[in-house]
Amino acid sequence: MRMKTVSFLLGAGAVLVFQGIAWCAGGGAQDGGHGLNWFDFALRTGNFAILAFILYKLLSKPISNFLVSRREDIQKLLADLEAKRREAEEVSAQYRARLAALDVETRKIVDELLAEGESEKSKILAAAEKQAEYIRQQAQLAAQQEVKVARDKLQEEIAELSIAAAEEILRKKIKADDQDRLVKDFMTRVVEAK
């Protein structure tokens, strides 16, 4: 309210100053230059004051409403811009947090994949060692089997050769008496065994 009054008084003063300048520029009073016509000046000043008062009464509310409305619009616009700025900062912070989380998640996935790779490597190496040990055992068993088979064949051959050599020796050295005696001993043993 005080601001309105000060504005009104400043405006009225400016009009009076400009009126005085205009009056002086006109060459003095209209009645032939004999001094200042104070009555005319008072009427003009009164007319101006009435006009200013009427304009003030008629225009003060719309102008005030316009200025208040304009101020509210500007404040609302500023509030909206501030809200949008805060919202943009929040979105920016969320995206920065997501990026940081994405970096952490990426690092975690890489570490997990490396750990899985090491685990698979260990499993593959363990399986390969088991397979190699199994193959080694099978080879040893096969070699032992081959050695046994070869030993058995060799023993059979030795036995066959020994029998053949013994038969040969017996044929050369055995006589009919020895043969009869061997048959009797054999028969006695068979009978006793029964």
N, CA, C and O of each residue as an XYZ file, in Angstrom:
776
protein
N       0.832     -1.188      0.000
C       0.000      0.000      0.000
C       0.874      1.249      0.000
O       0.598      2.216     -0.710
N       1.925      1.214      0.801
C       2.809      2.381      0.896
C       3.496      2.633     -0.432
O       3.692      3.781     -0.831
N       3.861      1.557     -1.117
C       4.534      1.663     -2.413
C       3.621      2.324     -3.433
O       4.069      3.102     -4.275
N       2.334      2.004     -3.346
C       1.370      2.590     -4.282
C       1.258      4.104     -4.058
O       1.197      4.885     -5.007
N       1.234      4.484     -2.812
C       1.117      5.919     -2.484
C       2.341      6.682     -2.962
O       2.224      7.756     -3.551
N       3.506      6.126     -2.707
C       4.753      6.779     -3.136
C       4.776      6.889     -4.651
O       5.173      7.922     -5.188
N       4.360      5.848     -5.342
C       4.339      5.878     -6.808
C       3.379      6.948     -7.309
O       3.684      7.685     -8.247
N       2.213      7.023     -6.669
C       1.229      8.025     -7.078
C       1.775      9.443     -6.889
O       1.634     10.288     -7.772
N       2.395      9.698     -5.740
C       2.932     11.032     -5.462
C       4.067     11.384     -6.421
O       4.154     12.521     -6.886
N       4.916     10.440     -6.712
C       6.006     10.698     -7.672
C       5.455     10.997     -9.059
O       5.959     11.877     -9.756
N       4.433     10.275     -9.452
C       3.813     10.509    -10.758
C       3.161     11.890    -10.815
O       3.292     12.599    -11.813
N       2.457     12.274     -9.742
C       1.804     13.593     -9.698
C       2.831     14.708     -9.722
O       2.645     15.720    -10.399
N       3.926     14.522     -8.973
C       4.988     15.523     -8.953
C       5.619     15.689    -10.317
O       5.906     16.810    -10.737
N       5.839     14.586    -11.015
C       6.437     14.646    -12.347
C       5.519     15.384    -13.296
O       5.987     16.169    -14.121
N       4.208     15.145    -13.195
C       3.263     15.838    -14.073
C       3.287     17.337    -13.781
O       3.258     18.139    -14.715
N       3.340     17.733    -12.510
C       3.383     19.152    -12.163
C       4.649     19.820    -12.691
O       4.621     20.949    -13.181
N       5.760     19.091    -12.577
C       7.028     19.644    -13.087
C       6.925     19.839    -14.586
O       7.305     20.890    -15.104
N       6.418     18.845    -15.285
C       6.304     18.971    -16.747
C       5.298     20.058    -17.133
O       5.471     20.714    -18.160
N       4.271     20.256    -16.343
C       3.285     21.302    -16.622
C       3.910     22.684    -16.443
O       3.666     23.607    -17.220
N       4.734     22.795    -15.381
C       5.419     24.065    -15.146
C       6.388     24.386    -16.272
O       6.487     25.536    -16.702
N       7.106     23.371    -16.754
C       8.055     23.563    -17.862
C       7.288     23.976    -19.112
O       7.714     24.867    -19.847
N       6.174     23.334    -19.341
C       5.364     23.661    -20.513
C       4.808     25.093    -20.394
O       4.744     25.806    -21.396
N       4.417     25.510    -19.219
C       3.879     26.861    -19.022
C       4.953     27.921    -19.254
O       4.699     28.962    -19.859
N       6.166     27.632    -18.757
C       7.266     28.586    -18.959
C       7.654     28.658    -20.430
O       7.990     29.729    -20.935
N       7.607     27.523    -21.115
C       7.982     27.503    -22.514
C       6.940     28.229    -23.352
O       7.217     28.611    -24.489
N       5.761     28.420    -22.810
C       4.686     29.082    -23.538
C       4.815     30.604    -23.502
O       4.021     31.287    -24.148
N       5.759     31.146    -22.792
C       5.973     32.585    -22.783
C       5.276     33.277    -21.630
O       5.017     34.478    -21.696
N       4.981     32.571    -20.619
C       4.388     33.220    -19.461
C       2.894     33.038    -19.424
O       2.359     32.103    -20.019
N       2.232     33.906    -18.744
C       0.796     33.802    -18.572
C       0.081     34.159    -19.854
O       0.636     34.824    -20.729
N      -1.151     33.713    -19.955
C      -1.914     33.958    -21.165
C      -2.503     35.372    -21.176
O      -3.030     35.830    -22.190
N      -2.411     36.012    -20.099
C      -3.039     37.339    -20.065
C      -2.051     38.443    -20.407
O      -2.217     39.571    -19.943
N      -1.082     38.170    -21.162
C      -0.192     39.211    -21.659
C       1.120     39.264    -20.927
O       1.848     40.242    -21.099
N       1.482     38.276    -20.114
C       2.775     38.227    -19.494
C       2.813     38.893    -18.151
O       3.909     39.151    -17.654
N       1.692     39.191    -17.520
C       1.685     39.867    -16.227
C       1.715     38.878    -15.078
O       0.715     38.839    -14.361
N       2.599     38.181    -14.847
C       2.716     37.314    -13.670
C       1.959     36.003    -13.822
O       1.397     35.675    -14.867
N       1.980     35.321    -12.777
C       1.417     33.967    -12.745
C      -0.055     34.054    -12.349
O      -0.416     34.729    -11.384
N      -0.884     33.366    -13.105
C      -2.298     33.303    -12.791
C      -2.487     32.111    -11.870
O      -2.578     30.969    -12.321
N      -2.546     32.384    -10.596
C      -2.584     31.321     -9.599
C      -3.918     30.605     -9.602
O      -3.976     29.405     -9.333
N      -4.945     31.288     -9.891
C      -6.254     30.635     -9.922
C      -6.308     29.605    -11.047
O      -6.775     28.482    -10.857
N      -5.821     30.008    -12.220
C      -5.791     29.074    -13.351
C      -4.886     27.892    -13.045
O      -5.203     26.747    -13.370
N      -3.752     28.187    -12.415
C      -2.819     27.130    -12.051
C      -3.474     26.161    -11.068
O      -3.310     24.947    -11.188
N      -4.202     26.688    -10.112
C      -4.878     25.852     -9.113
C      -5.961     25.008     -9.776
O      -6.115     23.831     -9.450
N      -6.723     25.608    -10.716
C      -7.759     24.842    -11.411
C      -7.133     23.696    -12.222
O      -7.604     22.558    -12.210
N      -6.074     24.044    -12.908
C      -5.412     22.996    -13.712
C      -4.839     21.908    -12.808
O      -4.956     20.719    -13.106
N      -4.229     22.314    -11.718
C      -3.666     21.335    -10.790
C      -4.778     20.479    -10.194
O      -4.629     19.263    -10.078
N      -5.876     21.095     -9.822
C      -7.029     20.360     -9.287
C      -7.587     19.397    -10.321
O      -7.882     18.242    -10.012
N      -7.734     19.889    -11.576
C      -8.207     18.998    -12.651
C      -7.273     17.798    -12.818
O      -7.704     16.655    -12.976
N      -5.964     18.113    -12.775
C      -4.991     17.025    -12.914
C      -5.105     16.046    -11.745
O      -5.055     14.833    -11.946
N      -5.258     16.566    -10.527
C      -5.362     15.714     -9.343
C      -6.610     14.842     -9.439
O      -6.568     13.650     -9.136
N      -7.742     15.456     -9.869
C      -8.984     14.682    -10.019
C      -8.803     13.603    -11.085
O      -9.205     12.456    -10.890
N      -8.195     13.978    -12.212
C      -7.956     13.015    -13.286
C      -7.033     11.894    -12.793
O      -7.271     10.715    -13.059
N      -5.979     12.283    -12.072
C      -5.049     11.281    -11.550
C      -5.758     10.383    -10.549
O      -5.536      9.172    -10.557
N      -6.614     10.944     -9.678
C      -7.341     10.160     -8.694
C      -8.298      9.189     -9.375
O      -8.388      8.022     -8.993
N      -9.022      9.687    -10.401
C      -9.962      8.827    -11.138
C      -9.206      7.705    -11.836
O      -9.615      6.545    -11.790
N      -8.097      8.063    -12.486
C      -7.287      7.028    -13.138
C      -6.747      6.023    -12.117
O      -6.707      4.818    -12.365
N      -6.334      6.557    -10.959
C      -5.820      5.678     -9.909
C      -6.904      4.716     -9.453
O      -6.646      3.518     -9.326
N      -8.124      5.216     -9.201
C      -9.218      4.379     -8.745
C      -9.638      3.362     -9.808
O      -9.920      2.203     -9.504
N      -9.672      3.826    -11.069
C     -10.109      2.933    -12.143
C      -9.043      1.896    -12.511
O      -9.355      0.734    -12.772
N      -7.798      2.330    -12.525
C      -6.741      1.452    -13.035
C      -5.924      0.758    -11.949
O      -5.183     -0.182    -12.236
N      -6.054      1.214    -10.710
C      -5.197      0.632     -9.678
C      -5.474     -0.852     -9.465
O      -4.543     -1.649     -9.349
N      -6.760     -1.226     -9.412
C      -7.093     -2.624     -9.187
C      -6.685     -3.509    -10.377
O      -6.043     -4.537    -10.165
N      -7.040     -3.142    -11.627
C      -6.602     -3.990    -12.740
C      -5.078     -4.061    -12.870
O      -4.515     -5.123    -13.139
N      -4.427     -2.924    -12.675
C      -2.966     -2.938    -12.778
C      -2.383     -3.763    -11.642
O      -1.469     -4.565    -11.839
N      -2.933     -3.549    -10.440
C      -2.470     -4.314     -9.283
C      -2.709     -5.798     -9.512
O      -1.820     -6.616     -9.276
N      -3.913     -6.151     -9.974
C      -4.220     -7.546    -10.269
C      -3.288     -8.098    -11.345
O      -2.794     -9.221    -11.246
N      -3.062     -7.282    -12.374
C      -2.152     -7.717    -13.436
C      -0.757     -7.971    -12.871
O      -0.138     -8.995    -13.160
N      -0.268     -7.026    -12.063
C       1.084     -7.183    -11.501
C       1.153     -8.366    -10.539
O       2.116     -9.132    -10.545
N       0.095     -8.504     -9.695
C       0.062     -9.647     -8.782
C       0.000    -10.946     -9.568
O       0.706    -11.909     -9.268
N      -0.862    -10.952    -10.583
C      -0.982    -12.137    -11.433
C       0.331    -12.446    -12.127
O       0.768    -13.594    -12.216
N       0.941    -11.380    -12.613
C       2.227    -11.560    -13.297
C       3.276    -12.095    -12.321
O       4.045    -12.998    -12.651
N       3.296    -11.522    -11.112
C       4.240    -11.987    -10.098
C       3.979    -13.458     -9.768
O       4.910    -14.257     -9.671
N       2.685    -13.805     -9.596
C       2.330    -15.197     -9.296
C       2.738    -16.117    -10.443
O       3.249    -17.214    -10.219
N       2.503    -15.654    -11.691
C       2.901    -16.461    -12.847
C       4.410    -16.680    -12.864
O       4.895    -17.781    -13.123
N       5.138    -15.599    -12.581
C       6.607    -15.707    -12.579
C       7.058    -16.617    -11.438
O       7.950    -17.448    -11.612
N       6.428    -16.451    -10.257
C       6.784    -17.320     -9.134
C       6.447    -18.779     -9.438
O       7.215    -19.686     -9.117
N       5.289    -18.987    -10.062
C       4.885    -20.338    -10.420
C       5.865    -20.919    -11.447
O       6.277    -22.075    -11.353
N       6.224    -20.081    -12.430
C       7.175    -20.522    -13.441
C       8.519    -20.873    -12.798
O       9.129    -21.891    -13.122
N       8.967    -20.009    -11.880
C      10.219    -20.285    -11.180
C      10.126    -21.560    -10.345
O      11.058    -22.363    -10.308
N       8.969    -21.734     -9.665
C       8.771    -22.954     -8.867
C       8.764    -24.186     -9.766
O       9.362    -25.209     -9.432
N       8.076    -24.081    -10.923
C       8.060    -25.204    -11.873
C       9.456    -25.507    -12.380
O       9.862    -26.665    -12.472
N      10.190    -24.441    -12.710
C      11.564    -24.650    -13.191
C      12.438    -25.270    -12.101
O      13.266    -26.137    -12.380
N      12.251    -24.824    -10.872
C      13.026    -25.383     -9.753
C      12.666    -26.856     -9.550
O      13.536    -27.696     -9.324
N      11.358    -27.152     -9.636
C      10.908    -28.541     -9.487
C      11.494    -29.403    -10.609
O      11.955    -30.520    -10.373
N      11.467    -28.868    -11.830
C      12.032    -29.622    -12.960
C      13.533    -29.813    -12.803
O      14.076    -30.861    -13.152
N      14.207    -28.777    -12.265
C      15.648    -28.884    -12.040
C      15.934    -29.962    -10.993
O      16.832    -30.785    -11.170
N      15.157    -29.950     -9.889
C      15.345    -30.974     -8.861
C      15.041    -32.356     -9.421
O      15.755    -33.320     -9.144
N      13.967    -32.446    -10.217
C      13.604    -33.726    -10.831
C      14.718    -34.207    -11.757
O      15.069    -35.387    -11.762
N      15.265    -33.284    -12.536
C      16.367    -33.641    -13.442
C      17.594    -34.085    -12.649
O      18.292    -35.018    -13.047
N      17.858    -33.406    -11.511
C      18.981    -33.813    -10.674
C      18.742    -35.195    -10.082
O      19.665    -36.005     -9.999
N      17.491    -35.469     -9.666
C      17.161    -36.790     -9.128
C      17.335    -37.865    -10.197
O      17.902    -38.927     -9.940
N      16.839    -37.574    -11.404
C      16.987    -38.541    -12.501
C      18.469    -38.750    -12.802
O      18.920    -39.874    -13.019
N      19.211    -37.654    -12.812
C      20.653    -37.744    -13.050
C      21.327    -38.581    -11.964
O      22.184    -39.416    -12.252
N      20.930    -38.345    -10.710
C      21.496    -39.123     -9.601
C      21.124    -40.591     -9.732
O      21.943    -41.469     -9.465
N      19.874    -40.861    -10.148
C      19.455    -42.248    -10.334
C      20.276    -42.917    -11.433
O      20.713    -44.058    -11.284
N      20.485    -42.194    -12.545
C      21.268    -42.775    -13.628
C      22.718    -42.973    -13.212
O      23.343    -43.967    -13.583
N      23.263    -42.015    -12.431
C      24.629    -42.198    -11.937
C      24.707    -43.405    -11.018
O      25.665    -44.176    -11.071
N      23.682    -43.564    -10.167
C      23.649    -44.724     -9.263
C      23.523    -46.012    -10.072
O      24.172    -47.013     -9.770
N      22.674    -45.973    -11.108
C      22.533    -47.172    -11.959
C      23.838    -47.501    -12.666
O      24.216    -48.667    -12.782
N      24.530    -46.454    -13.142
C      25.819    -46.688    -13.794
C      26.822    -47.294    -12.820
O      27.549    -48.227    -13.160
N      26.850    -46.749    -11.603
C      27.760    -47.295    -10.593
C      27.376    -48.738    -10.286
O      28.239    -49.610    -10.191
N      26.067    -48.986    -10.132
C      25.603    -50.349     -9.863
C      25.923    -51.255    -11.050
O      26.279    -52.419    -10.871
N      25.795    -50.720    -12.248
C      26.105    -51.504    -13.447
C      27.585    -51.856    -13.485
O      27.954    -52.975    -13.840
N      28.436    -50.890    -13.116
C      29.868    -51.187    -13.047
C      30.147    -52.282    -12.026
O      30.915    -53.209    -12.285
N      29.510    -52.160    -10.858
C      29.699    -53.174     -9.814
C      29.172    -54.520    -10.297
O      29.825    -55.547    -10.115
N      27.992    -54.516    -10.911
C      27.386    -55.763    -11.407
C      28.260    -56.387    -12.496
O      28.458    -57.601    -12.527
N      28.778    -55.538    -13.389
C      29.655    -56.040    -14.454
C      30.893    -56.682    -13.852
O      31.296    -57.771    -14.262
N      31.496    -56.009    -12.883
C      32.691    -56.550    -12.222
C      32.352    -57.874    -11.535
O      33.130    -58.826    -11.589
N      31.180    -57.924    -10.886
C      30.748    -59.137    -10.192
C      30.566    -60.288    -11.186
O      31.001    -61.411    -10.930
N      29.917    -59.996    -12.330
C      29.694    -61.029    -13.343
C      31.027    -61.523    -13.899
O      31.226    -62.726    -14.072
N      31.937    -60.592    -14.176
C      33.259    -60.981    -14.698
C      33.974    -61.859    -13.681
O      34.559    -62.881    -14.039
N      33.928    -61.454    -12.402
C      34.580    -62.253    -11.360
C      33.945    -63.636    -11.249
O      34.647    -64.637    -11.104
N      32.600    -63.688    -11.319
C      31.916    -64.983    -11.262
C      32.305    -65.858    -12.450
O      32.552    -67.054    -12.292
N      32.359    -65.255    -13.643
C      32.739    -66.031    -14.827
C      34.175    -66.538    -14.719
O      34.471    -67.672    -15.095
N      35.066    -65.689    -14.202
C      36.448    -66.129    -14.007
C      36.511    -67.271    -12.994
O      37.231    -68.249    -13.194
N      35.743    -67.138    -11.895
C      35.723    -68.194    -10.881
C      35.158    -69.490    -11.469
O      35.680    -70.576    -11.217
N      34.081    -69.362    -12.258
C      33.503    -70.557    -12.897
C      34.504    -71.183    -13.858
O      34.625    -72.406    -13.932
N      35.224    -70.333    -14.597
C      36.232    -70.840    -15.524
C      37.331    -71.593    -14.785
O      37.761    -72.660    -15.221
N      37.782    -71.032    -13.663
C      38.807    -71.711    -12.863
C      38.264    -73.028    -12.317
O      38.956    -74.046    -12.311
N      37.001    -72.989    -11.856
C      36.378    -74.207    -11.332
C      36.282    -75.276    -12.418
O      36.624    -76.436    -12.188
N      35.812    -74.875    -13.612
C      35.719    -75.822    -14.728
C      37.087    -76.354    -15.114
O      37.238    -77.535    -15.424
N      38.082    -75.478    -15.095
C      39.450    -75.887    -15.410
C      39.907    -76.947    -14.416
O      40.484    -77.965    -14.799
N      39.640    -76.694    -13.122
C      40.025    -77.656    -12.083
C      39.293    -78.980    -12.279
O      39.882    -80.054    -12.150
N      37.988    -78.888    -12.594
C      37.214    -80.115    -12.809
C      37.755    -80.895    -14.002
O      37.904    -82.115    -13.944
N      38.047    -80.175    -15.086
C      38.556    -80.840    -16.298
C      39.899    -81.484    -16.012
O      40.149    -82.616    -16.427
N      40.776    -80.762    -15.296
C      42.085    -81.333    -14.964
C      41.933    -82.553    -14.055
O      42.619    -83.558    -14.242
N      41.032    -82.463    -13.068
C      40.806    -83.605    -12.172
C      40.259    -84.795    -12.961
O      40.695    -85.928    -12.761
N      39.310    -84.536    -13.851
C      38.748    -85.621    -14.671
C      39.821    -86.219    -15.571
O      39.879    -87.435    -15.755
N      40.666    -85.363    -16.129
C      41.744    -85.864    -17.000
C      42.734    -86.705    -16.202
O      43.209    -87.736    -16.677
N      43.045    -86.252    -14.971
C      43.955    -87.049    -14.138
C      43.342    -88.394    -13.777
O      44.021    -89.420    -13.801
N      42.029    -88.385    -13.437
C      41.348    -89.654    -13.138
C      41.376    -90.583    -14.348
O      41.646    -91.779    -14.231
N      41.090    -89.999    -15.517
C      41.086    -90.796    -16.745
C      42.488    -91.342    -17.032
O      42.643    -92.500    -17.419
N      43.500    -90.502    -16.840
C      44.879    -90.960    -17.076
C      45.238    -92.066    -16.097
O      45.870    -93.052    -16.477
N      44.834    -91.909    -14.823
C      45.116    -92.955    -13.822
C      44.389    -94.242    -14.189
O      44.957    -95.327    -14.067
N      43.136    -94.136    -14.639
C      42.379    -95.313    -15.049
C      43.057    -96.007    -16.233
O      43.195    -97.230    -16.263
N      43.476    -95.192    -17.207
C      44.163    -95.765    -18.383
C      45.460    -96.435    -17.946
O      45.796    -97.513    -18.437
N      46.204    -95.794    -17.011
C      47.446    -96.379    -16.509
C      47.173    -97.714    -15.828
O      47.882    -98.694    -16.054
N      46.127    -97.741    -14.984
C      45.782    -98.989    -14.287
C      45.376   -100.073    -15.287
O      45.772   -101.233    -15.170
N      44.567    -99.655    -16.284
C      44.150   -100.633    -17.296
C      45.353   -101.160    -18.077
O      45.436   -102.345    -18.398
N      46.278   -100.253    -18.372
C      47.482   -100.679    -19.099
C      48.299   -101.637    -18.240
O      48.827   -102.633    -18.734
N      48.402   -101.317    -16.914
C      49.148   -102.225    -16.035
C      48.463   -103.579    -15.946
O      49.116   -104.621    -16.000
N      47.116   -103.555    -15.806
C      46.377   -104.825    -15.759
C      46.560   -105.613    -17.056
O      46.769   -106.826    -17.045
N      46.475   -104.881    -18.180
C      46.653   -105.564    -19.469
C      48.066   -106.129    -19.578
O      48.270   -107.243    -20.061
N      49.045   -105.333    -19.115
C      50.429   -105.822    -19.171
C      50.601   -107.027    -18.257
O      51.251   -108.004    -18.629
N      50.012   -106.959    -17.048
C      50.111   -108.103    -16.140
C      49.436   -109.328    -16.737
O      49.946   -110.445    -16.648
N      48.248   -109.089    -17.363
C      47.544   -110.207    -18.020
C      48.420   -110.814    -19.115
O      48.548   -112.033    -19.227
N      49.019   -109.933    -19.919
C      49.874   -110.410    -21.013
C      51.069   -111.187    -20.456
O      51.448   -112.233    -20.981
N      51.661   -110.640    -19.364
C      52.810   -111.333    -18.760
C      52.368   -112.688    -18.229
O      53.061   -113.689    -18.412
N      51.174   -112.720    -17.547
C      50.661   -113.981    -17.005
C      50.384   -114.986    -18.113
O      50.743   -116.160    -18.022
N      49.724   -114.480    -19.180
C      49.409   -115.362    -20.312
C      50.709   -115.893    -20.919
O      50.843   -117.076    -21.232
N      51.668   -114.960    -21.073
C      52.943   -115.389    -21.654
C      53.649   -116.379    -20.728
O      54.224   -117.360    -21.200
N      53.612   -116.136    -19.415
C      54.243   -117.048    -18.452
C      53.564   -118.413    -18.485
O      54.211   -119.460    -18.481
N      52.175   -118.356    -18.517
C      51.431   -119.630    -18.559
C      51.780   -120.407    -19.831
O      51.988   -121.620    -19.782
N      51.845   -119.711    -20.963
C      52.199   -120.391    -22.218
C      53.601   -120.961    -22.136
O      53.884   -122.075    -22.576
N      54.475   -120.136    -21.546
C      55.866   -120.587    -21.417
C      55.945   -121.810    -20.513
O      56.683   -122.756    -20.789
N      55.157   -121.775    -19.406
C      55.164   -122.941    -18.510
C      54.583   -124.158    -19.216
O      55.079   -125.275    -19.072
N      53.498   -123.915    -20.001
C      52.911   -125.039    -20.754
C      53.922   -125.606    -21.734
O      54.074   -126.821    -21.859
N      54.614   -124.707    -22.428
C      55.615   -125.178    -23.394
C      56.745   -125.927    -22.689
O      57.236   -126.955    -23.154
N      57.140   -125.346    -21.517
C      58.209   -126.030    -20.763
C      57.725   -127.399    -20.311
O      58.435   -128.402    -20.386
N      56.428   -127.393    -19.817
C      55.879   -128.672    -19.345
C      55.801   -129.663    -20.500
O      56.179   -130.825    -20.355
N      55.309   -129.200    -21.648
C      55.197   -130.093    -22.803
C      56.570   -130.577    -23.247
O      56.760   -131.752    -23.564
N      57.522   -129.652    -23.264
C      58.887   -130.054    -23.651
C      59.487   -131.014    -22.624
O      60.180   -131.974    -22.960
N      59.181   -130.704    -21.327
C      59.702   -131.596    -20.278
C      59.095   -132.979    -20.413
O      59.786   -133.990    -20.285
N      57.757   -133.013    -20.679
C      57.080   -134.310    -20.836
C      57.646   -135.029    -22.056
O      57.942   -136.223    -22.026
N      57.785   -134.249    -23.136
C      58.319   -134.892    -24.353
C      59.734   -135.405    -24.099
O      60.103   -136.499    -24.527
N      60.535   -134.572    -23.378
C      61.915   -135.006    -23.099
C      61.901   -136.205    -22.166
O      62.686   -137.137    -22.336
N      60.986   -136.183    -21.155
C      60.909   -137.315    -20.218
C      60.452   -138.567    -20.947
O      60.977   -139.655    -20.708
N      59.466   -138.416    -21.845
C      58.990   -139.576    -22.617
C      60.128   -140.131    -23.453
O      60.320   -141.342    -23.555
N      60.866   -139.227    -24.039
C      61.983   -139.661    -24.878
C      63.017   -140.416    -24.031
O      63.543   -141.459    -24.420
N      63.278   -139.835    -22.859
C      64.268   -140.484    -21.966
C      63.719   -141.814    -21.507
O      64.430   -142.818    -21.474
N      62.421   -141.810    -21.145
C      61.827   -143.057    -20.667
C      61.804   -144.106    -21.787
O      62.069   -145.276    -21.515
N      61.510   -143.746    -22.978
C      61.495   -144.706    -24.081
C      62.867   -145.323    -24.303
O      63.017   -146.512    -24.587
N      63.846   -144.462    -24.159
C      65.195   -144.969    -24.375
C      65.652   -145.830    -23.201
O      66.367   -146.811    -23.407
N      65.264   -145.494    -22.000
C      65.822   -146.162    -20.831
C      64.875   -147.159    -20.191
O      65.352   -147.973    -19.400
N      63.637   -147.168    -20.448
C      62.704   -148.068    -19.762
C      62.729   -149.431    -20.465
O      62.823   -149.536    -21.688
N      62.640   -150.443    -19.642
C      62.656   -151.800    -20.156
C      61.308   -152.416    -19.871
O      60.474   -151.790    -19.217
N      61.079   -153.581    -20.324
C      59.783   -154.234    -20.162
C      59.498   -154.512    -18.703
O      58.345   -154.405    -18.288
N      60.484   -154.861    -17.911
C      60.287   -155.118    -16.485
C      59.867   -153.833    -15.778
O      58.974   -153.832    -14.932
N      60.525   -152.754    -16.141
C      60.198   -151.467    -15.521
C      58.770   -151.059    -15.892
O      58.043   -150.467    -15.095
N      58.407   -151.385    -17.085
C      57.078   -151.005    -17.537
C      56.036   -151.805    -16.781
O      55.020   -151.235    -16.383
N      56.229   -153.067    -16.567
C      55.275   -153.896    -15.831
C      55.182   -153.420    -14.382
O      54.090   -153.297    -13.826
N      56.299   -153.166    -13.804
C      56.307   -152.697    -12.431
C      55.547   -151.384    -12.320
O      54.781   -151.232    -11.369
N      55.706   -150.425    -13.228
C      55.019   -149.136    -13.205
C      53.509   -149.318    -13.348
O      52.732   -148.615    -12.701
N      53.103   -150.246    -14.182
C      51.669   -150.489    -14.383
C      51.093   -151.067    -13.101
O      49.996   -150.674    -12.705
N      51.789   -151.985    -12.437
C      51.286   -152.580    -11.204
C      51.182   -151.520    -10.104
O      50.193   -151.478     -9.373
N      52.192   -150.676     -9.989
C      52.152   -149.617     -8.969
C      50.965   -148.684     -9.220
O      50.273   -148.265     -8.291
N      50.758   -148.384    -10.451
C      49.654   -147.503    -10.801
C      48.340   -148.135    -10.420
O      47.482   -147.463     -9.848
N      48.157   -149.379    -10.713
C      46.918   -150.093    -10.416
C      46.695   -150.184     -8.912
O      45.570   -150.040     -8.435
N      47.747   -150.418     -8.185
C      47.620   -150.517     -6.729
C      47.171   -149.177     -6.173
O      46.315   -149.120     -5.290
N      47.711   -148.170     -6.654
C      47.346   -146.827     -6.185
C      45.905   -146.527     -6.528
O      45.202   -145.936     -5.708
N      45.446   -146.894     -7.669
C      44.076   -146.649     -8.078
C      43.150   -147.416     -7.161
O      42.141   -146.867     -6.719
N      43.449   -148.634     -6.869
C      42.586   -149.460     -6.018
C      42.582   -148.877     -4.610
O      41.525   -148.800     -3.984
N      43.709   -148.475     -4.111
C      43.775   -147.897     -2.762
C      43.019   -146.569     -2.705
O      42.418   -146.244     -1.681
N      43.042   -145.840     -3.741
C      42.374   -144.548     -3.778
C      40.872   -144.680     -3.721
O      40.166   -143.773     -3.280
N      40.385   -145.842     -4.182
C      38.938   -146.046     -4.183
C      38.527   -146.348     -2.816
O      37.342   -146.561     -2.560
